[in-house]
Amino acid sequence: METPAVRVLVTDDEPLVRAGIVGLLGTAPDVRVVAEADDGAQALDVLRAHRVDVALLDVRMPGMSGLECLAQARREHLDGRFVFVTTFGEDEYVAQAIALGADGFVLKAGSPRELIMAVHAAASGGAFFSPSVARRVLDGAQAAGFGQAQRARALFDRLTPREQEVLRLVGAGRSNAEIGAALAVAEATVKTHMTSILRTLGAHNRVEAALVAVRAGQA
């Protein structure tokens, strides 16, 4: 049976940029842009009315920003995965995006391939950050010091052996489907493990969980 295309919402206040993103995604045969929006409020209307697998958001937009949109989507428990595609890669924005449970952060100055990779990763339950952004996230984790590393190791040790295996693969950037294949278990089983992992770690999303694995030296 043919795999359904990933349904994507593209949100950007600049029509030319939005058209460029739509055109780029059109080169991926398994990705379909189902809606466009020019600010966060319009994006929310789309998410409330239609099924969207991945919503692409700009950080800064007139009216409602992408960060405000994601915060409201979380409050309303709207379905979908959320990836930021933006010119602005400042640490403050990245930190806010991670805290809100973003599934990716891609810079417009990066390779076009990164955007398609981010859509695929988010749609399959993973996360993707542009290399320069990911490096800063990891550097920040390392700079947090020995105390955080100790705490991360203590949290990691609270997980069951199977959950530790799953988290190591999450830390390596694997999607739920890839983790299931690696461990020879169903994807639904991986999702169950992830729910337990997040609860045990006190993490809001898989990105925060992955950081625990990194800080504990397990990824």
Secondary structure as UniProt FT lines:
FT   STRAND          6..11
FT   HELIX           15..25
FT   TURN            26..27
FT   TURN            29..30
FT   STRAND          31..37
FT   HELIX           40..49
FT   STRAND          54..57
FT   HELIX           66..75
FT   TURN            76..77
FT   STRAND          81..86
FT   HELIX           91..99
FT   TURN            100..101
FT   STRAND          104..107
FT   TURN            108..109
FT   HELIX           112..123
FT   TURN            124..125
FT   STRAND          128..129
FT   HELIX           131..143
FT   HELIX           146..157
FT   HELIX           161..171
FT   TURN            172..173
FT   HELIX           176..183
FT   HELIX           187..201
FT   HELIX           206..215
FT   TURN            216..217
//
